[in-house]
């Protein structure tokens, strides 16, 4: 496969792990670099999204055979846009990609999407409404990173919650997620399985399965998997509009 393959991420990477997303569409990779939770592709090919973070565009260095990639089974894009890797690949940094404001979904756009979601998935009329997001829907939006993966379960941006953001995070053995903070919300982490060393500012704490950690807003933190199995956790934030800031 002689085409150029791209990967977009908000993180600095040199190696892309197996089961990561790549694409031959450079513009789509640039959009993915902003880590959006909602991506809309119009009939004319215009891509709009709700990503708000500058990110990085990479080119895959390795030559790929047909057996090295396969179509993303849960992609919401047109056929052939998103592919998953069957092996580790080496990346070359192309550059920093800043968000183009003309591509961002406006609040009105998001409200209209939420209204359509409510009409399609809501139940109970005026007195009570609820939304079900199936396991297949969640898995289809799984975000694979060099250190593990994220599945966002509920948020205002997804359209199924207003005052809370909930996700499921997996960190692989020996790996760590980036040091970061949230200015708009507290974070609560419940460790389902595995063992973590979690750094909060300059202090660290060891978490075992069943432990719960609360991190205040505006405090830099990150987690290191110090066990020999995947660390699987539920994370919840006290805002439907969770923000994310990389910290040195």
C-alpha positions as CSV (number, residue, x, y, z in Angstrom):
1,X,0.0,0.0,0.0
2,X,2.0,2.9,-1.3
3,X,-0.2,5.7,0.0
4,X,0.8,8.2,2.8
5,X,-0.8,7.4,6.1
6,X,-1.5,9.9,8.8
7,X,-2.3,10.0,12.5
8,X,-3.5,12.9,14.6
9,X,-3.1,13.1,18.4
10,X,-2.9,15.8,21.1
11,X,0.2,14.0,22.4
12,X,3.8,13.8,21.3
13,X,4.4,10.3,20.0
14,X,7.1,8.4,18.2
15,X,5.5,4.9,18.1
16,X,1.9,4.1,17.4
17,X,0.5,1.0,19.1
18,X,-1.4,-1.8,17.6
19,X,-5.2,-1.1,17.1
20,X,-4.6,2.6,16.7
21,X,-6.5,4.7,14.1
22,X,-4.8,5.9,10.9
23,X,-6.1,7.5,7.8
24,X,-5.0,8.5,4.3
25,X,-7.1,11.7,4.6
26,X,-4.7,14.3,6.0
27,X,-7.4,16.8,6.9
28,X,-9.3,14.1,8.9
29,X,-6.1,13.3,10.8
30,X,-5.7,17.0,11.5
31,X,-9.2,17.0,13.0
32,X,-8.4,14.0,15.1
33,X,-5.4,15.8,16.5
34,X,-7.8,18.1,18.3
35,X,-9.3,15.2,20.1
36,X,-13.0,16.0,19.3
37,X,-15.8,14.0,20.8
38,X,-18.1,14.9,17.9
39,X,-17.1,15.0,14.2
40,X,-19.6,15.9,11.4
41,X,-18.7,15.2,7.8
42,X,-21.0,17.0,5.3
43,X,-21.9,15.7,1.9
44,X,-19.4,18.0,0.2
45,X,-16.6,16.6,2.4
46,X,-16.5,19.6,4.8
47,X,-15.5,18.4,8.3
48,X,-16.7,20.1,11.4
49,X,-16.0,19.1,15.0
50,X,-16.0,20.2,18.6
51,X,-12.3,19.8,19.4
52,X,-10.7,22.7,21.2
53,X,-7.1,21.6,21.8
54,X,-4.1,22.1,19.5
55,X,-2.5,18.8,18.5
56,X,0.1,17.1,16.4
57,X,0.0,15.6,12.9
58,X,2.1,12.6,12.1
59,X,3.1,10.6,9.1
60,X,3.5,6.9,9.3
61,X,7.2,6.1,8.4
62,X,6.8,2.3,7.9
63,X,5.7,0.9,4.6
64,X,2.4,-0.9,5.0
65,X,1.1,-4.1,3.5
66,X,-2.6,-4.9,3.1
67,X,-2.3,-7.2,6.1
68,X,-1.1,-4.4,8.4
69,X,-4.4,-2.5,8.5
70,X,-8.1,-3.2,8.4
71,X,-11.2,-0.9,8.1
72,X,-12.4,0.5,11.4
73,X,-15.5,-1.7,12.2
74,X,-17.4,1.0,14.0
75,X,-16.4,4.1,12.0
76,X,-19.0,6.8,11.4
77,X,-17.0,8.2,8.5
78,X,-17.4,7.2,4.8
79,X,-15.9,3.8,3.9
80,X,-12.2,3.8,3.6
81,X,-11.6,6.9,5.8
82,X,-10.7,5.2,9.1
83,X,-8.4,2.2,9.5
84,X,-7.0,0.3,12.5
85,X,-3.4,-1.0,12.7
86,X,-2.5,-4.6,13.3
87,X,1.1,-3.8,14.5
88,X,3.2,-1.1,16.0
89,X,4.2,1.7,13.6
90,X,6.8,4.4,13.7
91,X,5.7,8.0,13.3
92,X,7.4,11.2,12.0
93,X,6.1,14.5,13.3
94,X,4.8,16.8,10.6
95,X,3.9,19.7,12.9
96,X,1.6,21.3,15.4
97,X,-2.0,21.7,14.2
98,X,-4.0,24.6,15.7
99,X,-7.8,24.6,15.7
100,X,-9.4,26.4,12.8
101,X,-12.3,28.3,14.2
102,X,-14.3,28.0,11.0
103,X,-14.4,24.2,11.4
104,X,-15.6,24.2,15.0
105,X,-19.2,23.3,15.7
106,X,-21.0,26.2,17.3
107,X,-23.1,25.9,20.4
108,X,-26.2,26.2,18.3
109,X,-24.9,23.3,16.1
110,X,-24.4,21.2,19.3
111,X,-27.9,22.0,20.6
112,X,-29.5,21.0,17.4
113,X,-27.5,17.7,17.5
114,X,-28.7,17.1,21.1
115,X,-32.3,17.8,20.1
116,X,-32.0,15.2,17.3
117,X,-30.5,12.8,19.8
118,X,-33.3,13.4,22.3
119,X,-36.0,12.8,19.7
120,X,-34.3,9.6,18.5
121,X,-33.2,8.1,21.9
122,X,-35.3,9.9,24.5
123,X,-38.3,8.4,26.3
124,X,-40.9,9.4,28.8
125,X,-42.5,12.6,27.4
126,X,-42.5,15.8,29.4
127,X,-42.3,14.3,32.9
128,X,-39.2,12.1,32.5
129,X,-36.5,11.6,29.9
130,X,-33.6,9.3,29.7
131,X,-31.0,8.3,27.1
132,X,-29.4,4.9,26.5
133,X,-26.0,4.7,24.9
134,X,-25.3,1.1,23.8
135,X,-22.1,-0.7,24.4
136,X,-21.6,-0.9,20.6
137,X,-21.9,2.9,20.3
138,X,-19.4,3.5,23.1
139,X,-16.9,0.9,21.7
140,X,-17.2,2.4,18.2
141,X,-15.9,5.7,19.6
142,X,-13.0,4.2,21.6
143,X,-9.9,6.5,21.4
144,X,-6.6,4.5,21.3
145,X,-3.5,6.3,22.5
146,X,0.1,5.1,22.9
147,X,-0.4,4.5,26.6
148,X,-3.9,2.9,26.5
149,X,-7.4,3.9,25.5
150,X,-10.4,6.1,26.5
151,X,-14.1,5.5,26.1
152,X,-16.3,8.6,26.8
153,X,-19.6,7.4,28.2
154,X,-21.5,10.6,28.9
155,X,-21.0,14.4,28.6
156,X,-22.7,17.5,27.3
157,X,-20.7,17.3,24.1
158,X,-21.9,13.8,23.5
159,X,-25.4,15.0,24.2
160,X,-26.5,12.6,27.0
161,X,-25.6,14.6,30.1
162,X,-25.5,18.2,31.1
163,X,-23.8,18.4,34.5
164,X,-21.4,15.5,34.4
165,X,-18.7,13.9,32.2
166,X,-18.1,10.1,32.6
167,X,-15.5,7.9,30.9
168,X,-13.7,4.6,31.1
169,X,-9.9,4.7,30.8
170,X,-7.4,1.8,30.4
171,X,-3.6,2.3,31.0
172,X,-1.3,-0.5,29.8
173,X,1.4,-1.9,32.1
174,X,4.4,0.4,32.4
175,X,2.7,3.2,30.7
176,X,1.4,6.6,31.9
177,X,-1.2,9.1,30.7
178,X,0.1,12.7,30.2
179,X,0.3,15.1,33.1
180,X,-2.7,17.4,32.9
181,X,-5.3,19.4,34.8
182,X,-8.9,20.5,34.5
183,X,-9.9,24.1,35.3
184,X,-13.7,23.5,35.1
185,X,-14.2,20.5,37.3
186,X,-13.1,18.0,40.0
187,X,-12.2,14.5,38.9
188,X,-13.2,11.3,40.7
189,X,-11.4,8.1,39.7
190,X,-12.6,4.6,40.6
191,X,-10.1,1.8,39.9
192,X,-11.8,-1.3,38.6
193,X,-8.7,-3.5,38.2
194,X,-4.9,-3.2,38.2
195,X,-2.5,-1.1,40.2
196,X,-1.7,2.6,39.8
197,X,0.7,5.2,41.1
198,X,-1.2,8.4,40.8
199,X,0.7,11.7,41.0
200,X,-1.2,14.7,42.3
201,X,1.1,17.8,42.1
202,X,4.4,16.6,43.7
203,X,2.9,13.8,45.8
204,X,1.9,10.3,44.7
205,X,-0.4,7.6,46.0
206,X,-0.7,3.9,45.2
207,X,-4.2,2.8,44.2
208,X,-5.4,-0.8,44.2
209,X,-8.6,-2.2,42.7
210,X,-11.6,-0.8,44.5
211,X,-9.9,2.5,45.6
212,X,-11.4,5.9,44.8
213,X,-9.4,9.1,44.2
214,X,-10.7,12.7,44.1
215,X,-8.6,15.3,42.3
216,X,-9.5,19.0,42.8
217,X,-9.8,21.4,39.9
218,X,-6.6,23.1,38.6
219,X,-4.3,20.5,40.1
220,X,-1.8,18.8,37.8
221,X,-2.0,15.0,37.9
222,X,-1.3,11.8,36.0
223,X,-1.3,8.0,36.5
224,X,1.4,5.4,36.0
225,X,0.5,1.7,35.7
226,X,2.8,0.0,38.1
227,X,1.1,-3.4,37.9
228,X,1.5,-6.3,35.5
229,X,-2.0,-6.0,33.9
230,X,-4.1,-3.3,32.4
231,X,-5.3,-0.7,34.8
232,X,-9.0,-0.2,34.1
233,X,-10.9,2.7,35.7
234,X,-14.0,4.8,35.6
235,X,-13.4,8.6,35.7
236,X,-16.1,11.2,36.4
237,X,-16.0,15.0,36.3
238,X,-18.2,17.6,37.9
239,X,-19.0,19.3,34.7
240,X,-20.6,18.3,31.4
241,X,-18.1,20.5,29.7
242,X,-14.9,18.9,31.0
243,X,-11.7,20.8,29.8
244,X,-8.2,19.4,29.5
245,X,-4.8,21.2,29.8
246,X,-1.5,19.6,29.3
247,X,1.0,20.4,32.1
248,X,4.8,20.4,32.0
